[in-house]
Amino acid sequence: MVTADYKSVGFIGLGAMGAPMVRHLAAKLPHGTPIFVFDVVESIVDDICTQHPGRIFKSTNAKDVAEKSEIIITMVPEGSHVKTVYLDPETGTCCSDVSGKLFIDCSTIDTATSLMVKDDIAQNFPSASFYDAPVSGGVVGAKKGTIAFFLGCASDDPNLPRLTHLLSMMGKQIIPCGGPSLGLAAKLSNNYLSGIIAIACSEAMDMGMRSGLDPRVLANVYAAGTAQNTICDKFNPVPGVYPEAPSSNGYKEGFKVQLMRKDFGLAVEMARRVGTQLVLGDAGLETYDGASKDPRCRDLDSRVVYRYLGGNEDWQKEKP
């Protein structure tokens, strides 16, 4: 049985995903385990500390978090942010002695940046460990505690039981992917497929609806047939088909279309680097690039691609 005795935990990056993840830690970590947090938006830090007095504590920067914490989790938007968080010479986690500490980066970034940070830590602090652990499940999953972690470590890694125990407080599945950066490779592959499915689902729903079908009937058909997929089931791009989907809430509180464009682009770059022949990659990237720049879609959930492609969002006014 894995010990639950964590001396202290740090969390850097309290955005749409990070904030609910921290709240799960506050609810499930042993009562005597302090949580030290930092985000570049100070008001976010103040809010979450106020909501959890005596449990979550404000830190001044990433270095401060690392100095006070035994295990440090990071969740930031891009590779450049990961570099800053870990390697900034004045405020980064690694500008002080972090020997023996565990770092878990849940950001979705390029594999090269992740490996660079890992190698830097390994060279300067051999007893410290760095793992990539990107997540899937979106903001809804982060709030429900049902996200999946794609952990970049081997199944025989001695830290795996401790990592799994901690991550399970924030998510439902923890999948060891084999080694450094392979969690990211898995995530980029997943987001490429997810992005393609969202476009295909939007197109398929639109053609069925224009032919006279109720989108709720279409969703049931897909669920019963060979087209069944999670996007259609739980993140349906058509408003009103699945009540908890971001589309049914004005495409809010989901996975922003700009982030899908970023991840999709990273996946296409990875595919080219490893020699994969893509048929749909360029078309998908062009679609998300256009949607991310469209003022009707920007800052909204990536399934807003249905709107970008001209789908009917007002179908409920036309049907009983």
Backbone hydrogen bonds, N-H to C=O, Kabsch-Sander energy under -0.5 kcal/mol:
donor,donor_aa,acceptor,acceptor_aa,energy
6,Y,4,A,-1.6
7,K,5,D,-0.6
9,V,34,P,-2.2
10,G,71,I,-3.2
11,F,36,F,-2.6
12,I,73,I,-2.7
13,G,11,F,-0.5
13,G,38,F,-2.6
19,A,15,G,-2.3
21,M,17,M,-1.5
22,V,18,G,-2.4
23,R,19,A,-1.9
24,H,20,P,-1.7
25,L,21,M,-1.7
26,A,22,V,-2.5
27,A,23,R,-1.5
28,K,24,H,-1.7
29,L,25,L,-2.8
33,T,30,P,-2.2
35,I,55,R,-1.8
36,F,9,V,-2.5
37,V,57,F,-2.6
38,F,11,F,-1.7
42,E,40,V,-1.0
44,I,41,V,-1.0
45,V,41,V,-1.2
46,D,42,E,-2.5
47,D,43,S,-2.3
48,I,44,I,-2.1
49,C,45,V,-2.1
50,T,46,D,-2.1
51,Q,47,D,-2.0
52,H,48,I,-1.0
55,R,52,H,-1.8
56,I,52,H,-2.3
57,F,35,I,-3.4
59,S,37,V,-2.0
63,K,91,T,-1.9
65,V,61,N,-1.8
66,A,62,A,-2.4
67,E,63,K,-2.3
68,K,64,D,-1.3
69,S,65,V,-1.1
70,E,8,S,-1.3
71,I,8,S,-1.4
72,I,102,L,-2.9
73,I,10,G,-2.7
74,T,104,I,-2.6
75,M,12,I,-2.8
81,H,78,E,-0.5
82,V,78,E,-1.8
83,K,79,G,-2.4
84,T,80,S,-1.9
85,V,81,H,-2.8
86,Y,82,V,-2.3
87,L,83,K,-3.2
88,D,84,T,-1.5
92,G,88,D,-1.8
93,T,85,V,-2.7
94,C,86,Y,-1.9
95,C,92,G,-1.5
96,S,93,T,-0.6
98,V,96,S,-0.5
101,K,98,V,-1.9
102,L,70,E,-1.7
103,F,129,S,-3.0
104,I,72,I,-2.9
105,D,131,Y,-3.0
106,C,74,T,-3.4
106,C,104,I,-0.7
109,I,107,S,-0.8
114,S,110,D,-1.6
115,L,111,T,-2.4
116,M,112,A,-1.9
117,V,113,T,-2.3
118,K,114,S,-2.3
119,D,115,L,-2.7
120,D,116,M,-2.1
121,I,117,V,-2.3
122,A,118,K,-2.6
123,Q,119,D,-2.3
124,N,120,D,-2.1
125,F,121,I,-3.1
128,A,125,F,-2.3
129,S,101,K,-2.3
131,Y,103,F,-2.2
133,A,105,D,-3.3
135,V,106,C,-0.7
136,S,148,A,-2.0
141,G,137,G,-1.5
142,A,138,G,-2.2
143,K,139,V,-2.4
144,K,140,V,-2.0
145,G,141,G,-1.5
146,T,141,G,-2.5
147,I,141,G,-0.8
147,I,170,M,-0.6
148,A,136,S,-2.7
149,F,173,Q,-3.0
150,F,134,P,-2.9
151,L,149,F,-0.9
151,L,175,I,-1.7
152,G,132,D,-3.9
153,C,151,L,-2.1
157,D,154,A,-1.6
160,L,157,D,-1.7
163,L,159,N,-2.6
164,T,160,L,-3.1
165,H,161,P,-2.1
166,L,162,R,-1.8
167,L,163,L,-2.8
168,S,164,T,-2.1
169,M,166,L,-1.4
170,M,167,L,-1.8
171,G,167,L,-1.4
172,K,147,I,-2.3
173,Q,147,I,-1.2
175,I,149,F,-3.0
177,C,151,L,-3.3
178,G,153,C,-2.2
182,L,179,G,-1.8
183,G,179,G,-0.5
185,A,181,S,-2.0
186,A,182,L,-2.0
187,K,183,G,-2.3
188,L,184,L,-3.0
189,S,185,A,-1.9
190,N,186,A,-2.5
191,N,187,K,-3.0
192,Y,188,L,-2.0
193,L,189,S,-2.0
194,S,190,N,-3.0
195,G,191,N,-2.6
196,I,192,Y,-2.2
197,I,193,L,-2.6
198,A,194,S,-2.2
199,I,195,G,-1.7
200,A,196,I,-2.7
201,C,197,I,-3.4
202,S,198,A,-2.1
203,E,199,I,-2.4
204,A,200,A,-2.8
205,M,201,C,-2.9
206,D,202,S,-2.1
207,M,203,E,-2.4
208,G,204,A,-2.1
209,M,205,M,-2.8
210,R,206,D,-2.6
211,S,207,M,-0.8
212,G,209,M,-1.5
213,L,208,G,-2.3
217,V,214,D,-0.7
218,L,214,D,-2.2
219,A,215,P,-2.4
220,N,216,R,-1.7
221,V,217,V,-2.4
222,Y,218,L,-2.7
223,A,219,A,-2.2
224,A,220,N,-1.5
225,G,221,V,-1.3
228,Q,225,G,-1.3
233,D,229,N,-2.1
234,K,230,T,-3.2
235,F,230,T,-0.9
235,F,231,I,-1.4
241,V,238,V,-1.5
245,A,242,Y,-2.0
248,S,245,A,-1.4
249,N,246,P,-1.9
250,G,247,S,-0.9
251,Y,246,P,-2.4
252,K,246,P,-0.9
252,K,249,N,-1.0
256,K,254,G,-0.9
257,V,300,L,-2.6
259,L,256,K,-0.7
260,M,256,K,-1.9
261,R,257,V,-2.3
262,K,258,Q,-2.1
263,D,259,L,-3.0
264,F,260,M,-3.0
265,G,261,R,-2.3
266,L,262,K,-2.3
267,A,263,D,-2.4
268,V,264,F,-2.4
269,E,265,G,-2.3
270,M,266,L,-2.4
271,A,267,A,-2.6
272,R,268,V,-2.1
273,R,269,E,-2.1
274,V,270,M,-2.1
275,G,271,A,-0.8
276,T,271,A,-3.0
278,L,276,T,-0.7
284,G,280,L,-2.5
285,L,281,G,-2.6
286,E,282,D,-2.4
287,T,283,A,-1.9
288,Y,284,G,-2.4
289,D,285,L,-2.3
290,G,286,E,-2.2
291,A,287,T,-2.4
292,S,288,Y,-2.2
293,K,289,D,-0.9
293,K,290,G,-0.5
294,D,290,G,-0.8
294,D,291,A,-0.5
297,C,294,D,-2.1
298,R,294,D,-2.6
300,L,297,C,-1.9
301,D,251,Y,-3.2
302,S,255,F,-3.0
304,V,301,D,-2.4
305,V,302,S,-1.4
306,Y,303,R,-1.9
307,R,304,V,-0.9
308,Y,304,V,-2.0
309,L,305,V,-2.0
310,G,307,R,-1.9
311,G,306,Y,-2.7
313,E,311,G,-0.7
317,K,314,D,-1.5
318,E,314,D,-0.6
318,E,315,W,-1.1
319,K,315,W,-1.0
